Amino acid sequence: MAVHAVKPGSDLEKMAYFDEDSGTLYVSKTHAFDPNVRSYTSLLRNEGINLNIQNVAMEVIQTLRTNQVRETRTDVIEASEMQRTASELFKMAFKRRASDIHIRVSSKGDTRILFRIHNDLEQIAEHPYSWGKLLCSAIYTAMSDISAATYEENARQDGRISAKKNLVPGLDGIRIATTPQVDGTVMVLRLLYNDADKSTDICSLGYDQAQKEEFALMKRRPTGINIIAGPTGSGKSTTLQRTLLSIHQECRGTKHIITVEDPPEYPMPGIVQTPVADATTEAERSAAFQAAIKATMRLDPNVIMIGEMRDTPSVRLAIQAAMTGHQVWSTVHANSAFAVIDRMVDLGIPLNMMADPSIVTGLICQRLLKVLCPHCKKPFAEHAGRYSAGDRDRIMSSIDVETAHVIGDGCDRCQNTGIAGRTVVAEIVVPDQVLMAHVRKGDRDKAIAYWRESGGRSMLDLAIVKINAGLVDPFQAEDEVGPLNFVLQDASPGSAT
């Protein structure tokens, strides 16, 4: 509590009133020398406040306090209205299946609300600056149950909405992140959908049957680490969720599966999900994450999932867990499956350790591609003329022109977007001694050539499969996996990304 706060119901409340805006301390004339008042005056001055003291009748003190209560009640009413506004915003975003809500508040302009739908930002509404300030404050202070005590416009803050009363049915939570900008603030809300009732089969995400069998090999290994890579929003957490739930289902609960997450995103029934302790700085968060991983290893787990390996200490602990009798699953930011090795070496893991197939048992990298609406998509062959000669020649050299389709004009079925959802394209490396021997020698080209000879397929390869099946627009696919003709020119899978 701040020094200038006066405890409600105390004697001091009747004798003095401090106006923070003007720096004026109103003191009852009859209590000017009361010890409580003198002590309070000293405390205010010690806080560095340059006081302007006015002696007034006690009735004036009471009038000032009554007006303060009225203003507070007005603020409460405004906050309540903003909570209802936020709830309606959540419902609209849920209905549109948005992954994120962006609230951009600018003191020089206005407040803009944007939804991220199928990875594209779409502006939904505009409001005054003051409206945006109230909305962000209400979401952070009144609706979030894991956050700092107060909302600060000029600070970077994180939070989470978990209480069911503040969520739309079908959401498990909303993750909050805020940051100041040059003329205001930005709040981004990540919607966490409840997909626990869906199939645990990763093929429903976009993986094919051969890749499902590669996942099965990883899941059968009692020890070792399996790492899923990809940029933010590429579906890594969903893939992890489905994988862990399938392990739990297949073993019928006989394996002790523990997660370390900051914070837990998706509920996984039957799996022990442990949150990282609340921290206010990156240093504290890193220390808490390390402590959580160490504690997990003492809880007799068979399988450990580490939500993200974010720094050198957490990476080392994950590798240590993989070397000491645990099956480990985690994520990291990297551009391709082979680039995961480089990323881990950058974070301090020796190359010889990363090139040991008994330690590293699986490398996965994935992206999400937009799925064309089946009701309004258009055959590429009939609409090739709309594209430039260079684009047309590049695409036609890489795909089956007769079966490929491009985005249509939109219809009622897809809410006039032309898009029906998203699908995974992923490359998977299940290391063996031969492949890792090439990696240890630093011969990346031979490692990739061996992987391809063994049936390895890059994200580009699999994107073309989906393009030829008429599921994905070739031009939109290039936005995620790079120019399609790179699949013939570049030996490194995913390097075009």
Number of C-alpha atoms within 10 A of each C-alpha: 6 7 11 17 12 16 10 9 8 9 12 18 17 17 23 28 21 23 14 11 6 10 14 16 18 22 25 23 14 12 19 17 12 12 11 14 19 12 11 17 19 11 14 19 13 11 11 8 15 12 16 12 13 14 16 17 15 17 12 16 20 17 11 15 17 12 11 13 12 11 12 12 12 12 13 13 12 15 19 14 15 21 21 15 15 19 18 13 16 22 16 15 21 20 10 14 16 23 20 24 25 21 23 23 29 21 15 10 12 16 24 19 20 21 25 18 18 19 16 10 16 14 12 14 11 16 13 14 18 13 14 26 20 17 21 25 18 23 24 27 18 18 21 22 15 18 19 16 11 11 20 17 19 13 12 16 20 21 22 21 23 18 14 12 10 21 20 19 12 13 19 21 25 25 20 22 17 24 16 18 14 9 11 20 23 21 24 21 23 19 23 19 21 16 17 16 6 9 13 19 15 21 15 13 18 17 20 15 11 11 19 14 11 14 20 14 13 21 22 10 14 14 22 28 30 23 26 28 27 22 15 11 14 20 19 26 18 17 18 21 19 21 19 23 20 18 19 20 14 11 10 10 12 11 17 16 23 24 25 23 19 17 17 15 23 19 18 18 10 15 17 15 20 17 16 20 15 16 16 12 11 9 10 13 16 18 16 18 28 21 15 20 23 16 12 20 20 8 10 13 17 17 27 26 24 25 21 23 20 14 16 16 15 22 22 17 18 27 20 18 23 24 17 12 15 22 26 29 26 22 23 22 20 21 21 28 27 24 19 23 22 15 15 22 17 13 17 13 17 12 17 13 15 22 22 19 19 17 22 25 26 24 23 22 31 27 27 25 27 21 24 27 25 17 15 20 23 20 18 22 15 12 11 18 10 9 11 9 11 9 12 15 13 14 19 19 11 19 19 18 18 14 14 24 26 25 24 19 13 17 15 10 14 16 12 13 18 24 26 17 15 19 22 26 27 27 26 23 24 18 20 16 12 12 23 20 18 17 22 16 13 12 13 17 13 16 22 20 14 15 19 15 10 10 9 17 17 24 27 28 21 18 27 24 17 22 24 20 15 24 26 27 27 26 18 16 23 19 11 20 27 18 19 23 18 19 21 10 8 11 16 19 25 27 19 19 15
